[in-house]
Amino acid sequence: MSVGTLIQPDSASQTAAQYKANIEASIRVLTRLAASFAPHEQATPNMTVRVDAGMVVNGVTLTEQAAQTSATITAPSTNPRIDRIVIDAATGTVSVVTGTQAASPTAPAIPSGKLPVCRVLLQTSSTIIGNSMITDERALFSGAPGGIFPGDLTVGGNLTVSGVGPHAIGVAIDTRFQYLFAGIYAPTGGDGFGLGITNTLSPGGGASGVTQYIGGVLNKAGSGTHTNFASLMLIPPVINAGAATLTNATTLHITGAPSVGTNQRALWVVDGMAEFGGLINLSGGQLKFPATQAASGDANTLDDYEKGTWTPSVGGSATYTTQTGVYTKIGGYAFLQFDLTINSIGTGSTTTVSGLPFTPANNATFAMNLLSGSATNLVFLAGQINAGSTSFAMSSMTAAAPGTGIGTAVFANSTGLRMSGGFNV
């Protein structure tokens, strides 16, 4: 049938010829859509349903389906029954969904991938199917709520979905979710991914770029207690039994950091507390703190770790064969070691070492590990660290005595000394 131009027929304002012509044109406009898969009785009624020709769109493929006859339907044996006539959403092929007989029967569910055509109400006495037994259910395409898109949907412009919810794709509505995506998929080979989101952005100069932005507004109730508020919650995957060996099972898997940029981070918590309720396993073996300590007054907070070198010195014009020092600072405590061998004492101090890398917050002691070539014969030697000073004097004994003293010469040409100790910073 050729097409026509839809002009609303109006018997009051149009001549008889115009009125007739407009009716015929309107029928031409509506026939293709109105007659598509129209269900009705056979020319000679029997226990089948005639379905007129129609068309379905699967993605970008238009399929024209000729008129069809349903499979033969048998009457129920004890109670009425409602059957459904459906078509395949991709091909338009007709099939019958048999219902369950009951005193007050209900229509069977529409199978996945099918579109409804009609319901057929059958009695135990039915021998033919007439139009009075058929209820048209066609809803092949509709922009209204509940409309069905047969096959893939390609949107050339903007796609707007009501922000009210609940909405669901691939699963029944769950009123806890504004938008819910679910489904079952078995890849034919290789990796399998449930949901993929990837895009390409070109932000303007000086602007930030974020490929996926997750945030929102959470409103507290007027009373009661909320257990959790969060922008993102990850639930461990349910892993069903199988014969395969599974090496790594992970709730959040970050494959790496970007390869460009001044700072390349796989995970960046800009501010706030990051809390871990389970074990932290540093399989890479490293934990980095900032160069400048972010001091904490909490006794259970580790706020710094640093290791490095320092240079012990007796000052003056002294020269050295060995002059090395190392330290490890954990939180507010520094542990130090040094190895000092004097070549020529010159004008250097014979009792004091300077150059501590940190200023002690308390009095402490360096223990002697090795001493050779002392300027004085000693029976005891230690380094006396005083709070607030980066130099420390040698505290010694030349013989058995009630206590140690400061001022006895220790350093001379060729004196060697190794010590270790620690103090609060």
Backbone torsions as a table, in degrees:
resi	resn	phi	psi	omega
1	MET	NA	135.0	178.3
2	SER	-72.9	161.4	-179.4
3	VAL	-82.7	168.7	176.9
4	GLY	-139.1	175.9	176.5
5	THR	-103.7	125.7	-177.0
6	LEU	-74.9	113.8	173.0
7	ILE	-126.1	121.5	-175.8
8	GLN	-56.8	117.7	177.3
9	PRO	-65.3	137.2	-178.9
10	ASP	-144.9	103.2	-176.2
11	SER	-67.3	-21.7	-177.2
12	ALA	-77.6	-31.7	-174.2
13	SER	-111.7	-11.2	-175.8
14	GLN	-108.3	151.3	175.5
15	THR	-69.4	166.4	-179.9
16	ALA	-59.3	-41.5	-179.6
17	ALA	-66.9	-43.4	178.6
18	GLN	-63.9	-42.2	-178.6
19	TYR	-60.7	-45.4	178.4
20	LYS	-63.8	-44.2	-178.7
21	ALA	-63.7	-40.0	-179.6
22	ASN	-68.2	-35.3	175.7
23	ILE	-62.9	-45.4	179.9
24	GLU	-63.9	-41.1	179.2
25	ALA	-64.5	-40.9	180.0
26	SER	-64.1	-39.7	177.2
27	ILE	-62.9	-40.3	177.4
28	ARG	-60.1	-40.7	-179.1
29	VAL	-65.6	-40.5	-171.7
30	LEU	-89.3	-19.1	-170.2
31	THR	-58.3	-47.3	-174.3
32	ARG	-59.6	-45.4	-179.1
33	LEU	-76.0	-42.0	-175.8
34	ALA	-68.6	-33.5	-175.8
35	ALA	-90.3	-8.6	-175.3
36	SER	-61.8	116.2	179.9
37	PHE	56.4	32.6	178.5
38	ALA	-66.9	128.8	-178.9
39	PRO	-93.7	146.3	176.8
40	HIS	-167.9	173.1	178.7
41	GLU	-69.9	161.5	176.3
42	GLN	-72.2	160.6	176.3
43	ALA	-55.1	-40.5	169.1
44	THR	-114.7	100.6	-171.7
45	PRO	-55.5	139.2	173.9
46	ASN	-145.0	-158.8	-177.1
47	MET	-93.8	36.3	171.8
48	THR	-127.9	166.4	177.5
49	VAL	-118.1	133.8	176.7
50	ARG	-88.3	131.6	177.9
51	VAL	-120.0	120.0	-176.8
52	ASP	-67.2	167.9	178.0
53	ALA	-58.7	152.9	179.8
54	GLY	-161.4	-178.0	-178.7
55	MET	-140.6	146.9	173.8
56	VAL	-129.4	153.0	177.4
57	VAL	-116.4	119.7	177.6
58	ASN	-113.9	100.7	-173.9
59	GLY	66.6	-113.4	178.4
60	VAL	-109.3	13.6	-178.1
61	THR	-105.6	122.6	176.2
62	LEU	-97.0	123.2	179.1
63	THR	-112.3	122.0	175.8
64	GLU	-94.1	124.1	-178.0
65	GLN	-113.7	128.2	178.6
66	ALA	-70.2	168.5	178.2
67	ALA	-57.9	145.1	-175.0
68	GLN	-133.5	159.1	173.5
69	THR	-118.2	133.0	-179.5
70	SER	-68.8	165.7	171.5
71	ALA	-63.6	157.2	179.4
72	THR	-65.9	132.0	-178.4
73	ILE	-103.3	132.5	179.1
74	THR	-96.2	146.6	179.4
75	ALA	-71.5	150.9	176.6
76	PRO	-68.6	161.2	-174.9
77	SER	-97.7	-29.9	-173.8
78	THR	-125.5	-34.0	-176.7
79	ASN	-140.5	163.1	176.5
80	PRO	-58.7	160.4	-179.9
81	ARG	-148.0	145.3	174.5
82	ILE	-111.0	122.6	173.3
83	ASP	-104.9	160.1	177.0
84	ARG	-119.8	139.5	169.4
85	ILE	-101.2	127.1	-178.7
86	VAL	-130.9	165.2	172.3
87	ILE	-123.9	153.9	174.9
88	ASP	-70.7	131.2	-175.0
89	ALA	-63.9	-25.6	-177.3
90	ALA	-93.5	-33.5	-173.4
91	THR	-113.7	-20.4	-177.3
92	GLY	81.8	8.4	-179.2
93	THR	-72.1	134.9	-175.9
94	VAL	-82.7	142.2	172.1
95	SER	-147.9	166.8	-177.8
96	VAL	-113.0	133.1	173.4
97	VAL	-108.0	112.7	-175.7
98	THR	-81.3	131.1	178.8
99	GLY	-85.8	-168.1	179.5
100	THR	-114.0	128.7	-178.8
101	GLN	-71.9	140.6	-178.3
102	ALA	-162.8	162.9	177.5
103	ALA	-59.5	-39.5	174.4
104	SER	-124.5	82.8	-172.0
105	PRO	-72.0	154.3	173.6
106	THR	-121.8	156.4	-178.1
107	ALA	-71.8	144.4	177.3
108	PRO	-69.8	160.3	179.8
109	ALA	-66.0	151.1	176.4
110	ILE	-81.8	120.2	-178.6
111	PRO	-63.0	154.9	176.9
112	SER	-60.7	137.4	179.0
113	GLY	83.3	4.9	179.2
114	LYS	-114.4	158.0	176.5
115	LEU	-121.7	140.0	-176.8
116	PRO	-74.5	143.7	174.1
117	VAL	-113.1	-52.4	-179.4
118	CYS	-163.9	164.7	169.2
119	ARG	-106.0	148.5	177.8
120	VAL	-126.3	118.9	179.0
121	LEU	-92.4	117.4	-174.7
122	LEU	-112.0	140.3	174.1
123	GLN	-107.7	165.2	177.6
124	THR	-64.9	-22.3	-178.2
125	SER	-93.2	0.0	-175.4
126	SER	-64.8	129.8	174.6
127	THR	-121.1	-17.6	174.3
128	ILE	-139.1	160.6	175.5
129	ILE	-109.6	115.7	178.7
130	GLY	-107.2	168.7	-177.7
131	ASN	-59.2	-29.2	-178.9
132	SER	-68.4	-17.6	-179.9
133	MET	-92.5	-7.0	-172.6
134	ILE	-105.7	130.1	174.7
135	THR	-114.5	118.7	-178.6
136	ASP	-66.3	130.3	179.1
137	GLU	-124.6	13.2	-173.5
138	ARG	-60.7	127.5	173.9
139	ALA	-147.0	60.6	-169.2
140	LEU	-70.1	-31.0	178.1
141	PHE	-156.8	129.4	-179.0
142	SER	-152.6	136.6	173.8
143	GLY	-84.5	-3.5	-179.8
144	ALA	-78.5	164.5	177.3
145	PRO	-55.1	134.2	-179.2
146	GLY	88.2	1.1	179.3
147	GLY	-65.5	155.3	-175.7
148	ILE	-115.1	133.2	173.9
149	PHE	-103.3	112.4	-177.0
150	PRO	-76.3	107.3	179.3
151	GLY	91.0	-155.7	-177.4
152	ASP	-70.3	151.9	178.3
153	LEU	-120.0	120.1	177.1
154	THR	-110.9	124.0	-178.6
155	VAL	-111.4	119.0	-179.3
156	GLY	-81.0	-27.1	179.7
157	GLY	-110.5	-133.7	-179.7
158	ASN	-91.8	142.4	174.9
159	LEU	-110.8	116.8	-179.1
160	THR	-112.3	126.0	177.1
161	VAL	-114.7	137.2	179.2
162	SER	-48.7	132.6	-179.2
163	GLY	-81.7	0.5	-174.8
164	VAL	-78.8	-52.0	-178.5
165	GLY	77.7	178.0	1.3
166	PRO	-77.7	149.8	176.8
167	HIS	-125.8	151.5	179.5
168	ALA	-146.3	142.8	174.6
169	ILE	-126.9	122.6	177.2
170	GLY	81.6	4.8	-177.1
171	VAL	-159.1	162.7	178.7
172	ALA	-67.6	155.3	178.4
173	ILE	-58.8	134.6	172.1
174	ASP	-122.8	116.1	-171.5
175	THR	-66.9	-7.9	175.3
176	ARG	-75.7	-20.7	-172.2
177	PHE	-111.6	133.2	171.8
178	GLN	-71.5	-43.6	174.4
179	TYR	-130.7	128.5	-178.7
180	LEU	-130.3	126.0	177.7
181	PHE	-115.6	131.0	-179.9
182	ALA	-157.1	171.5	178.3
183	GLY	159.8	175.2	178.3
184	ILE	-122.7	130.5	-176.9
185	TYR	-145.9	135.5	178.2
186	ALA	-124.1	101.1	179.2
187	PRO	-58.9	146.1	-177.5
188	THR	-73.7	-15.9	178.9
189	GLY	177.9	153.9	178.3
190	GLY	78.4	-158.5	-176.6
191	ASP	-66.4	157.2	175.7
192	GLY	-131.7	132.3	-178.9
193	PHE	-131.1	133.4	-177.2
194	GLY	-76.6	-42.2	-177.7
195	LEU	-142.2	124.0	179.3
196	GLY	-114.3	130.2	176.3
197	ILE	-128.5	115.3	178.3
198	THR	-145.6	142.4	179.7
199	ASN	-155.1	172.1	179.7
200	THR	-123.3	124.5	180.0
201	LEU	-117.6	151.0	174.5
202	SER	-132.8	77.5	-178.8
203	PRO	-64.4	154.2	176.1
204	GLY	-68.8	162.5	-179.9
205	GLY	-56.6	132.4	179.0
206	GLY	83.0	-2.6	-177.3
207	ALA	-100.3	157.2	177.5
208	SER	-80.7	157.1	175.9
209	GLY	-131.6	124.3	179.8
210	VAL	-133.5	120.4	-176.5
211	THR	-74.8	-35.3	175.6
212	GLN	-132.3	120.6	-177.9
213	TYR	-111.5	121.2	-178.1
214	ILE	-120.4	122.1	179.5
215	GLY	-166.6	-174.7	179.5
216	GLY	168.7	-175.7	179.4
217	VAL	-119.7	129.5	177.5
218	LEU	-116.7	123.7	-179.7
219	ASN	-101.6	126.4	177.9
220	LYS	-72.7	149.3	176.6
221	ALA	-74.3	167.1	-178.9
222	GLY	-73.5	-16.8	179.7
223	SER	-157.1	175.5	179.4
224	GLY	87.0	-170.5	-177.4
225	THR	-128.4	129.0	173.7
226	HIS	-91.8	130.0	-179.9
227	THR	-77.3	-45.8	-176.8
228	ASN	-142.3	137.1	164.9
229	PHE	-122.5	131.5	-179.2
230	ALA	-155.8	153.3	173.2
231	SER	-80.7	-29.6	-177.0
232	LEU	-146.2	128.7	175.7
233	MET	-124.7	127.6	178.4
234	LEU	-109.8	127.4	-179.4
235	ILE	-107.0	134.3	-179.8
236	PRO	-54.8	138.8	179.3
237	PRO	-67.3	144.7	172.9
238	VAL	-83.3	119.4	-177.0
239	ILE	-109.3	112.8	-177.3
240	ASN	-80.3	158.0	-176.3
241	ALA	-65.5	148.7	178.3
242	GLY	-169.9	166.8	-176.4
243	ALA	-80.5	-16.2	-176.6
244	ALA	-69.1	153.4	175.0
245	THR	-88.5	129.3	179.3
246	LEU	-109.1	122.8	-177.2
247	THR	-87.3	-55.1	-176.8
248	ASN	-122.8	124.9	174.5
249	ALA	-118.1	121.3	-168.4
250	THR	-137.9	140.9	174.3
251	THR	-82.4	-38.9	176.5
252	LEU	-131.2	119.6	-177.3
253	HIS	-119.2	113.1	176.9
254	ILE	-106.2	116.9	-171.9
255	THR	-77.6	-17.3	179.8
256	GLY	164.6	-175.4	179.6
257	ALA	-104.8	159.4	174.4
258	PRO	-58.1	154.1	-176.4
259	SER	-95.6	-1.0	178.2
260	VAL	-129.6	163.7	-179.8
261	GLY	112.5	153.0	177.5
262	THR	-62.4	-45.1	176.0
263	ASN	-115.0	121.6	-177.8
264	GLN	-111.3	107.7	-173.2
265	ARG	-122.0	138.7	171.8
266	ALA	-83.4	-28.6	178.5
267	LEU	-148.0	131.0	-176.7
268	TRP	-132.7	110.8	171.8
269	VAL	-98.3	102.8	-172.2
270	VAL	-67.5	-40.6	-175.8
271	ASP	-154.7	164.2	177.4
272	GLY	90.5	173.5	-177.5
273	MET	-87.9	135.1	171.8
274	ALA	-106.2	118.4	-175.2
275	GLU	-111.1	133.7	179.4
276	PHE	-120.3	119.5	-179.0
277	GLY	-87.1	-8.8	-178.6
278	GLY	-120.1	-167.6	-178.0
279	LEU	-70.9	138.2	172.2
280	ILE	-102.9	112.9	-177.7
281	ASN	-105.6	109.1	-179.8
282	LEU	-90.0	79.2	-177.2
283	SER	-66.5	-23.0	175.5
284	GLY	-79.3	-12.8	172.8
285	GLY	82.0	11.3	-176.4
286	GLN	-135.7	142.2	174.8
287	LEU	-136.0	119.8	-171.8
288	LYS	-108.3	135.1	174.3
289	PHE	-109.4	159.5	179.7
290	PRO	-68.0	157.8	-179.7
291	ALA	-62.0	-33.9	177.5
292	THR	-105.1	124.4	-176.1
293	GLN	-62.2	133.8	171.8
294	ALA	-97.5	85.1	-169.5
295	ALA	-62.7	141.9	177.9
296	SER	-124.7	141.5	176.7
297	GLY	-87.7	-1.0	-179.1
298	ASP	-79.6	126.7	-177.4
299	ALA	-65.1	-20.1	-177.4
300	ASN	-103.9	13.2	-178.2
301	THR	-108.4	123.7	173.6
302	LEU	-87.7	112.7	-172.1
303	ASP	-112.0	1.5	-178.6
304	ASP	-163.0	147.3	168.8
305	TYR	-148.2	129.9	-178.3
306	GLU	-151.6	140.5	172.8
307	LYS	-133.8	146.8	-176.7
308	GLY	-172.2	-164.9	-178.9
309	THR	-121.6	158.2	174.0
310	TRP	-144.7	165.0	-173.3
311	THR	-117.8	104.7	176.5
312	PRO	-72.9	145.8	-176.0
313	SER	-151.3	146.8	171.8
314	VAL	-100.8	4.0	174.7
315	GLY	75.9	-166.6	179.0
316	GLY	60.0	-143.9	-177.8
317	SER	-100.9	16.6	-177.3
318	ALA	-60.9	145.3	173.5
319	THR	-117.9	161.7	-169.6
320	TYR	-134.7	147.3	169.3
321	THR	-89.4	-40.2	175.7
322	THR	-132.5	134.0	-178.8
323	GLN	-152.5	79.9	-176.1
324	THR	-132.3	151.0	175.5
325	GLY	-151.4	144.7	176.9
326	VAL	-131.9	157.2	177.5
327	TYR	-147.1	156.1	170.2
328	THR	-132.4	121.8	-179.6
329	LYS	-110.9	122.1	178.4
330	ILE	-120.8	113.4	-176.2
331	GLY	61.5	-124.2	-178.9
332	GLY	-99.9	18.5	-178.9
333	TYR	-124.7	134.2	179.6
334	ALA	-116.3	129.9	175.4
335	PHE	-110.2	128.5	-172.7
336	LEU	-127.2	152.0	171.8
337	GLN	-137.1	150.8	172.8
338	PHE	-149.0	156.4	178.9
339	ASP	-134.3	117.9	-172.8
340	LEU	-131.2	122.1	172.5
341	THR	-125.6	119.8	-175.5
342	ILE	-90.1	129.9	175.3
343	ASN	-83.1	-56.7	178.0
344	SER	-135.8	126.1	-177.5
345	ILE	-70.9	-32.1	179.5
346	GLY	50.3	-126.2	179.1
347	THR	-97.7	13.6	-179.5
348	GLY	-69.1	161.4	-179.9
349	SER	-70.4	142.9	177.0
350	THR	-94.8	-2.4	-173.8
351	THR	-130.9	-12.7	-168.7
352	THR	-130.1	139.8	174.3
353	VAL	-114.6	136.9	179.3
354	SER	-123.6	171.6	175.8
355	GLY	105.9	14.6	177.5
356	LEU	-54.7	137.7	-176.7
357	PRO	-75.2	-15.3	179.2
358	PHE	-135.5	155.4	176.6
359	THR	-88.7	119.7	-177.2
360	PRO	-63.9	142.6	175.6
361	ALA	-95.4	-7.0	-179.0
362	ASN	-148.4	163.4	173.1
363	ASN	-71.7	141.2	-177.9
364	ALA	-153.5	-177.2	-175.0
365	THR	-137.3	138.8	168.1
366	PHE	-92.7	130.7	176.8
367	ALA	-91.1	141.6	179.4
368	MET	-80.8	131.3	175.2
369	ASN	-103.9	-33.7	-178.5
370	LEU	-156.8	136.3	176.9
371	LEU	-139.3	134.4	176.0
372	SER	-145.4	148.8	175.3
373	GLY	63.3	34.9	-179.3
374	SER	-64.5	147.5	178.2
375	ALA	-67.0	-21.9	-178.6
376	THR	-135.2	144.7	175.6
377	ASN	-70.8	125.4	-174.6
378	LEU	-125.4	151.9	172.4
379	VAL	-108.5	-12.8	178.0
380	PHE	-153.9	143.1	177.9
381	LEU	-149.8	136.2	174.7
382	ALA	-149.2	161.3	175.5
383	GLY	-98.2	126.4	-178.6
384	GLN	-97.3	110.4	-178.0
385	ILE	-96.1	129.3	179.0
386	ASN	-110.5	138.1	179.4
387	ALA	-56.6	136.3	175.7
388	GLY	87.8	-2.1	-176.7
389	SER	-122.6	137.0	177.1
390	THR	-92.4	9.0	172.8
391	SER	-116.5	154.0	176.8
392	PHE	-142.5	144.4	-177.1
393	ALA	-97.2	157.1	176.8
394	MET	-81.7	124.8	175.3
395	SER	-104.3	124.0	-168.6
396	SER	-142.2	170.6	173.3
397	MET	-137.7	135.1	176.7
398	THR	-96.8	-13.7	177.8
399	ALA	-161.4	171.9	178.2
400	ALA	-58.1	130.6	-176.7
401	ALA	-157.5	163.8	-179.8
402	PRO	-64.4	-22.5	-177.9
403	GLY	-161.8	172.1	-179.7
404	THR	-87.3	168.1	178.0
405	GLY	-139.9	162.9	179.4
406	ILE	-115.8	140.3	176.3
407	GLY	123.3	-16.1	177.9
408	THR	-71.5	131.5	-178.8
409	ALA	-63.8	131.3	178.4
410	VAL	-116.6	-44.1	-172.3
411	PHE	-91.9	136.1	175.8
412	ALA	-151.0	-175.7	176.0
413	ASN	-58.1	132.3	175.7
414	SER	74.9	9.3	176.2
415	THR	-69.1	134.0	175.7
416	GLY	-119.4	136.2	-177.3
417	LEU	-146.5	132.3	172.4
418	ARG	-123.2	132.7	-179.4
419	MET	-141.6	160.9	174.3
420	SER	-148.5	153.5	-180.0
421	GLY	176.8	-174.1	-179.2
422	GLY	-157.6	166.2	179.8
423	PHE	-159.4	163.4	175.1
424	ASN	-78.8	144.7	-176.8
425	VAL	-106.2	NA	NA
